[in-house]
Amino acid sequence: MARLSQTTATSAGGIVIRVRDGIPEFVAGMRRRERDAVTWTLPKGTPNAGETTEETAIREVREETGLDVRIVKPFDSIAYRFFQSGTRINKTVHYFLMTAVGGDLGRHDHEFEEVRWVPFHDAGNLLTFETERALVARAGEAVTRGSIDDGRQADGPRAVDWQSSQAEPAAGQGQS
């Protein structure tokens, strides 16, 4: 019996967060898979040679969402397996909590067909993969509790002001 080949893969991405009208939201993107199938996922991708995990996460989020972001803090990682061309791939994705500092969802690249802000309370109904639904639920709880700080040490840790962390679409652009 032939032995199944295996490999490992690592990616990095972000949970971009804002609070709008008192409602915490995150960014998700929709990919078209087969003829009629779509997946809604968080932005993530593979490192370029020489990139740190943080650099990969920032670049991939910018490319896939059109938003300029900054990392607030490292978050959780998820691990899963899948098969591709007869090889089992054991993949780990490292996520960071992020805030938008500029950009426009309308500038997203071709990897997502649609990108939009989603209220955390809608994540369970929208996101395709259970691992990402659980990850976003934990991030939403942390944001709601106010237990996320940006690590700055002035008079102690400073809570992130998610209200001011809102990149808006450019004039005439919808919020896809």
C-alpha positions in Angstrom: 0.0 0.0 0.0 1.4 3.4 -1.0 2.1 5.7 1.9 0.3 9.1 1.8 2.7 12.0 1.4 2.4 14.8 4.0 3.7 18.3 4.4 3.2 21.3 6.7 2.1 24.8 5.8 2.0 28.1 7.8 -0.1 31.2 7.1 -0.9 34.4 8.9 -3.9 36.6 8.9 -6.0 39.0 10.9 -9.2 39.8 12.6 -9.7 43.4 11.7 -12.0 45.0 14.2 -14.0 48.2 14.6 -17.0 49.3 16.6 -19.7 51.2 14.6 -22.7 52.7 16.4 -21.8 50.6 19.5 -21.7 47.3 17.5 -18.4 45.5 17.2 -17.6 44.3 13.6 -14.9 42.4 11.8 -13.9 42.0 8.2 -14.7 38.8 6.2 -14.3 38.0 2.6 -16.2 35.7 0.2 -14.4 33.3 -2.2 -16.1 31.5 -5.0 -15.1 27.9 -5.0 -16.8 25.6 -7.5 -19.6 26.6 -9.8 -22.1 27.6 -7.1 -20.1 27.1 -3.9 -18.7 30.0 -1.9 -16.8 30.3 1.4 -16.8 33.2 3.8 -13.5 33.5 5.6 -11.0 35.7 7.4 -8.1 37.2 5.4 -4.9 35.2 5.6 -2.1 34.0 3.4 1.3 32.4 2.9 4.5 34.2 3.9 6.9 35.5 1.2 10.6 34.5 1.6 12.1 36.4 4.6 8.8 37.8 5.9 8.0 37.6 9.6 4.6 36.2 10.7 3.5 39.8 11.5 4.6 41.1 8.1 2.8 38.4 6.4 -0.4 39.1 8.3 -0.3 42.8 7.6 0.4 42.3 3.8 -2.2 39.6 3.3 -4.9 41.6 5.1 -4.0 44.7 3.0 -4.1 42.7 -0.2 -7.2 40.7 0.4 -9.3 43.5 2.1 -8.0 46.8 0.7 -7.5 48.1 4.3 -4.3 49.4 5.8 -4.0 47.8 9.2 -1.9 47.8 12.3 -1.6 44.9 14.7 -3.1 45.4 18.1 -1.8 42.1 19.5 -1.2 38.5 18.6 -4.3 36.3 19.0 -4.8 32.6 18.6 -3.7 30.1 16.0 -5.8 27.5 14.3 -4.7 24.2 12.9 -6.4 21.9 10.4 -5.7 19.3 7.7 -6.7 19.1 4.1 -5.8 17.2 1.0 -4.4 18.7 -2.2 -3.1 16.8 -5.2 -2.8 13.6 -3.2 -0.9 15.2 -0.3 -2.1 15.7 3.2 -1.3 19.2 4.3 -1.1 20.0 8.1 -1.7 23.8 8.2 -1.3 26.3 11.0 -2.7 29.8 10.7 -1.5 32.5 13.1 -4.0 35.3 13.6 -3.6 38.8 15.0 -6.2 41.3 16.2 -5.9 44.4 14.0 -7.4 47.7 13.5 -7.9 49.6 10.2 -5.9 52.8 9.9 -6.8 53.6 6.3 -7.7 52.0 3.0 -10.9 51.0 1.4 -12.7 47.7 1.1 -13.3 48.4 -2.6 -9.5 48.0 -3.1 -9.5 44.3 -2.2 -7.6 42.0 -4.6 -9.0 39.1 -6.8 -8.8 36.5 -4.0 -12.0 37.6 -2.5 -15.1 38.4 -4.7 -16.6 40.4 -1.9 -15.3 41.9 1.3 -17.4 43.5 4.1 -17.7 44.5 7.7 -19.8 42.0 9.6 -21.2 42.3 13.1 -19.7 39.8 15.5 -23.1 38.4 16.3 -23.5 37.4 12.7 -20.2 35.4 12.5 -21.8 32.1 13.3 -24.2 32.4 10.4 -21.7 33.7 7.9 -18.3 32.2 8.3 -17.9 28.8 6.6 -15.4 27.1 8.8 -16.0 26.2 12.5 -12.4 26.9 13.4 -12.9 30.5 12.2 -16.3 30.9 13.8 -14.8 29.9 17.2 -11.9 32.2 16.7 -14.1 35.2 15.9 -16.4 34.3 18.8 -13.4 34.5 21.2 -12.2 37.8 19.6 -15.8 39.2 19.9 -15.9 38.3 23.6 -12.5 40.0 24.2 -13.6 43.2 22.4 -16.9 43.3 24.3 -15.2 42.7 27.6 -12.7 45.5 26.8 -9.9 43.1 27.7 -7.8 43.9 24.6 -5.1 46.5 25.0 -2.6 47.7 22.4 0.4 47.0 24.6 1.5 50.6 25.0 3.0 51.6 28.3 2.2 55.2 29.1 0.1 55.2 32.3 -0.2 51.4 32.0 -1.8 49.4 29.2 -4.2 51.5 27.1 -7.4 50.1 25.9 -7.8 50.3 22.1 -10.3 52.9 21.0 -12.1 50.7 18.5 -14.5 53.6 17.8 -11.8 55.6 16.2 -10.4 52.6 14.3 -12.7 52.8 11.4 -11.6 52.9 7.8 -14.5 54.0 5.7 -15.2 53.5 2.0 -14.0 56.3 -0.2 -16.6 58.7 -1.4 -19.0 57.0 -3.8 -17.9 53.5 -2.8 -20.3 51.1 -1.1 -19.3 48.9 1.8 -19.0 45.6 0.1 
